[in-house]
Amino acid sequence: MNIRRMLWPKTALFAMAAVVSCVEPSYEPTATQTPTPGAAKENPPMGYTLELTGSGLAQPSVVDLNELRRMKLVRLDNVLMQKSHGPDELSSWRGVLLEAVLKSAGLRPGPMNVELRGEDRFTRRTTLDLLESAIIALEDGEGRALAEIEEDYIVRLVPPRLTGDYWIVNVCTITVEQASD
């Protein structure tokens, strides 16, 4: 039986609730126990770096692809990417929790606004709460590095609770600002 057909009722319900995980609305990523196939690569493609900045962090920092690969990987399964054009996609991803990356830069407590920018300068703004369970994906669900699957892809921000226009390819700058009251 077609998995999309089996999941359609749940998918439709969650899409209406602005939740993109088809499994359950309170989705929690699971820790990945297997080593990362791409971890043996020594040089990040094209010198990829992720800049972390803003008043919501104790210190600005820059993280490269090798540093991301050394962090604990999690797996997101059956995540629905809602698209404004074309069919929605159901997929699995492996990567680093965004929260862990931000904590490495000294994420401060309290409500935060976040600006996400890709290498192509595509930018989206949201709150940190809406990025709960988001990962910086390094691999697809089968463990293949994104750079091996899609030309010019190195990483991808995968926020399970947001629509496809927040799934930023090669996210290069994350600015975290304390929200004003």
Secondary structure, DSSP 8 states (H G I E B T S, - for coil): --HHHHHHHHHHHHHHTT--BSS-TT---EE--S--GGGG--S-GGG-EEEEESTTBSS-EEEEHHHHHHS-EEEEEEEEE--SSS--EEEEEEEEEHHHHHHHTTB-SS-EEEEEEETT--EEEEEGGGGTT-EEEEEETTS-BHHHHSTT-S-EEE-TTS-GGG--BTEEEEEEEE---
